[in-house]
């Protein structure tokens, strides 16, 4: 594909239809989004699955052609094939346009690289959480007030001893449920990390909590929700948390993936091992 000129970038940025801008902003927020996820987010108002898929294919194809979006070099499974079978990231024009919308001009954009499969799967799992929360919002179950994926959700702080630290959750979200507002750090567990890695991340939250940065900035410390694939993994997380001091243990909740939205909406976890708050 040819490089998009600055005049063309300005035309694209200033004249982009609302739906297409929302798609670009979502991909910028989440880093990677599957075609199927984009269809659920932005084409749900179109009746009929085949019509939705065709419309999405045209829109996403146009954004790829103008280098606003990139498709990953390999296809993934998707119902019905077509646009839903691809994974999308910001293209070079898209990265410059997003910077322009943010008031940062049109900086030059470096070429993107093909991410590794584990990172792709994990990033799409975070995107799936976002899609499910948006669907819950449409159903009137919750109001999604904020959702920051990596790296926007990372938190810098000073560790004991004065060294610089950085807490790296998978997402930060703020939800309105009825007249209440709740905030969460989300950890999306794919079942691949070893016990030692999981334990270190729990201690990182403990250290960040004790630093008091979040409480000073927002007045509260978000609940930490570990979203796990199955009951065996939930039991492992519960066992790790059982070894933590009680005040730290109360920071954490464990939810099996299929129950995650219900838990985030304020319901008690079901079939979750002890140790959850």
C-alpha positions in Angstrom: 0.0 0.0 0.0 1.2 3.6 -0.7 2.0 6.1 2.0 -1.0 8.4 2.8 -0.1 12.0 2.2 -0.7 14.7 4.9 -3.6 16.4 2.9 -5.2 13.0 2.5 -4.8 12.3 6.3 -6.5 15.6 7.1 -9.4 14.8 4.8 -9.7 11.3 6.4 -9.5 12.7 10.0 -11.9 15.5 9.6 -14.4 13.8 7.4 -14.6 10.3 8.9 -18.1 9.1 9.5 -19.2 8.6 13.1 -19.3 4.8 13.0 -15.8 4.6 11.4 -14.3 7.1 13.9 -15.8 5.0 16.8 -14.2 1.9 15.3 -10.8 3.6 15.1 -11.1 4.9 18.6 -12.0 1.5 19.9 -9.0 -0.2 18.2 -6.7 2.6 19.5 -8.1 2.0 23.0 -7.8 -1.8 22.9 -4.7 -2.4 20.6 -6.2 -5.5 18.9 -9.8 -6.2 18.1 -11.3 -9.0 16.1 -13.7 -8.4 13.3 -16.4 -10.3 15.2 -15.9 -8.0 18.2 -16.2 -4.9 16.0 -19.4 -6.3 14.5 -20.8 -6.8 18.0 -19.8 -3.3 19.1 -20.7 -1.2 16.0 -23.0 -3.1 13.7 -25.5 -4.5 16.1 -28.2 -2.1 14.8 -28.2 -3.7 11.4 -30.7 -6.5 11.1 -29.6 -9.9 9.9 -26.2 -11.5 10.5 -25.3 -11.7 6.8 -26.2 -8.1 6.2 -24.2 -7.0 9.3 -21.2 -9.0 8.0 -21.3 -7.5 4.5 -21.6 -4.0 5.9 -18.7 -4.6 8.3 -16.6 -6.1 5.5 -17.1 -2.9 3.4 -16.4 -0.5 6.2 -13.4 -2.4 7.6 -12.0 -3.0 4.1 -12.2 0.7 3.4 -10.3 1.5 6.6 -7.7 -1.1 5.7 -7.3 0.2 2.2 -6.6 3.7 3.5 -4.1 2.3 6.1 -6.2 3.6 9.0 -6.4 0.0 10.2 -4.2 -3.0 9.6 -5.2 -6.6 9.4 -2.8 -9.1 11.1 -1.0 -11.2 8.6 -2.7 -14.4 9.7 -6.4 -15.0 9.9 -8.1 -16.3 13.0 -11.3 -18.3 13.4 -14.5 -16.3 12.9 -18.1 -17.2 12.4 -19.0 -16.9 8.8 -15.5 -15.9 7.8 -15.1 -12.5 6.0 -14.4 -9.5 8.3 -15.1 -11.5 11.5 -12.2 -13.8 10.8 -9.5 -11.1 10.9 -7.8 -9.3 13.8 -7.4 -5.5 13.4 -4.9 -3.0 14.7 -4.2 0.6 14.0 -2.4 1.2 10.7 0.2 3.9 10.2 -2.5 6.4 9.0 -4.7 5.4 11.9 -1.9 6.1 14.5 -1.3 9.5 13.0 -5.1 10.3 12.9 -5.6 9.3 16.5 -2.7 11.6 17.5 -4.3 14.4 15.5 -7.7 13.9 17.2 -5.8 14.1 20.5 -4.3 17.5 19.5 -0.8 16.1 18.9 -0.6 17.0 15.3 0.4 14.4 12.7 3.5 12.8 14.0 5.3 10.2 11.9 4.3 6.7 12.7 6.7 3.8 12.9 5.9 0.5 11.2 4.0 -2.0 13.3 5.2 -5.5 13.9 3.3 -8.8 13.9 2.6 -9.7 17.5 3.2 -13.1 18.9 0.2 -15.5 19.3 0.1 -15.5 23.1 0.1 -11.7 23.3 -2.6 -11.6 20.6 -4.8 -14.1 22.4 -4.5 -12.2 25.7 -5.1 -8.8 24.1 -8.2 -10.1 22.4 -9.4 -11.5 25.8 -9.2 -8.0 27.2 -11.1 -6.7 24.2 -13.7 -9.4 24.8 -14.2 -8.1 28.3 -14.8 -4.6 26.9 -17.3 -5.9 24.4 -19.2 -7.8 27.0 -19.4 -4.8 29.3 -20.7 -2.7 26.4 -23.4 -5.3 25.7 -24.3 -5.3 29.4 -24.6 -1.5 29.2 -27.0 -1.8 26.3 -29.1 -4.2 28.3 -29.3 -1.7 31.2 -27.3 -3.8 33.7 -24.4 -1.4 34.1 -23.0 2.0 32.9 -19.4 1.7 31.6 -17.9 5.0 32.8 -14.2 4.2 31.9 -12.2 1.4 30.4 -8.4 1.7 30.1 -6.5 -1.2 28.6 -2.7 -1.5 28.6 -0.6 0.6 28.8 -3.1 3.4 29.7 -4.1 1.4 32.9 -0.5 1.1 34.2 0.3 2.9 37.4 3.7 4.3 38.4 4.7 4.5 42.1 7.6 4.6 44.4 8.5 1.3 46.0 9.8 0.7 49.5 13.4 1.9 49.5 12.7 4.6 46.9 13.0 2.6 43.7 10.6 3.3 40.9 7.8 0.8 40.5 5.1 0.2 37.9 1.9 -1.8 38.5 0.7 -3.4 35.2 -2.9 -4.6 35.4 -4.6 -5.8 32.2 -7.3 -3.2 32.4 -8.8 -0.5 34.7 -12.6 0.0 34.6 -15.1 2.2 36.3 -18.7 1.1 36.4 -22.0 2.7 37.5 -24.4 0.1 39.0 -27.6 1.7 40.1 -26.7 4.7 42.3 -23.3 3.3 43.1 -19.9 3.6 41.3 -17.3 0.9 41.5 -13.7 0.8 40.1 -11.7 -2.3 39.3 -8.3 -3.5 38.2 -8.8 -6.5 35.9 -6.4 -9.4 35.5 -7.3 -11.7 32.6 -5.7 -15.1 33.3 -5.2 -17.3 30.3 -4.1 -20.3 32.4 -0.5 -20.1 31.2 1.3 -18.2 33.9 3.0 -20.2 36.6 2.3 -19.9 40.3 5.4 -17.8 40.9 4.3 -15.2 38.3 0.8 -15.0 39.8 2.2 -14.7 43.3 4.5 -11.8 42.3 1.6 -9.9 40.7 -0.4 -10.3 43.9 2.5 -8.8 45.9 2.8 -6.0 43.3 -0.8 -5.1 44.1 -0.1 -5.2 47.8 2.9 -2.9 47.4 1.0 -0.5 45.2 -1.9 -0.5 47.8 0.6 0.3 50.6 2.1 3.1 48.5 -1.2 4.9 48.7 -1.0 6.6 45.3 -4.4 5.5 44.0 -6.1 6.4 47.3 -4.5 9.9 47.2 -5.6 10.4 43.6 -9.1 9.0 43.6 -10.0 8.4 47.3 -10.5 4.7 46.8 -8.4 1.6 45.8 -10.1 -0.4 43.0 -11.1 -4.0 43.7 -8.8 -6.4 41.8 -10.8 -9.0 39.8 -8.9 -12.0 38.6 -10.9 -13.5 35.6 -9.9 -17.1 35.2 -10.9 -19.8 32.6 -12.1 -22.5 35.0 -12.6 -23.7 38.6 -9.2 -25.3 38.7 -7.5 -22.0 38.0 -9.8 -20.3 40.5 -8.7 -22.7 43.2 -5.1 -21.9 42.4 -5.7 -18.2 42.8 -7.6 -18.7 46.0 -4.7 -20.8 47.4 -2.3 -18.0 46.6 -4.5 -15.4 48.2 -5.0 -17.5 51.3 -1.3 -17.0 52.0 -1.6 -13.2 52.0 -2.3 -11.0 55.0 -6.0 -10.5 55.6 -6.1 -6.8 54.6 -4.4 -7.6 51.3 -6.6 -10.7 50.7 -9.7 -8.4 50.8 -8.4 -6.6 47.7 -9.0 -9.6 45.5 -12.0 -11.3 43.9 -11.9 -14.3 41.6 -14.4 -14.8 38.8 -14.7 -17.6 36.2 -14.8 -16.0 32.8 -18.4 -16.7 32.0 -19.4 -15.1 35.4 -17.2 -12.1 35.1 -19.8 -9.6 34.0 -22.2 -10.7 36.7 -19.5 -10.3 39.3 -18.5 -6.9 38.0 -22.2 -5.8 38.1 -22.2 -6.5 41.8 -23.4 -10.1 42.1 -21.6 -12.6 44.3 -19.3 -15.0 42.4 -20.6 -18.6 41.9 -18.4 -21.7 41.8 -15.5 -19.6 42.9 -13.0 -20.9 45.4 -12.6 -19.3 48.8 -10.5 -16.3 49.4 -12.4 -13.9 47.1 -13.7 -10.7 48.6 
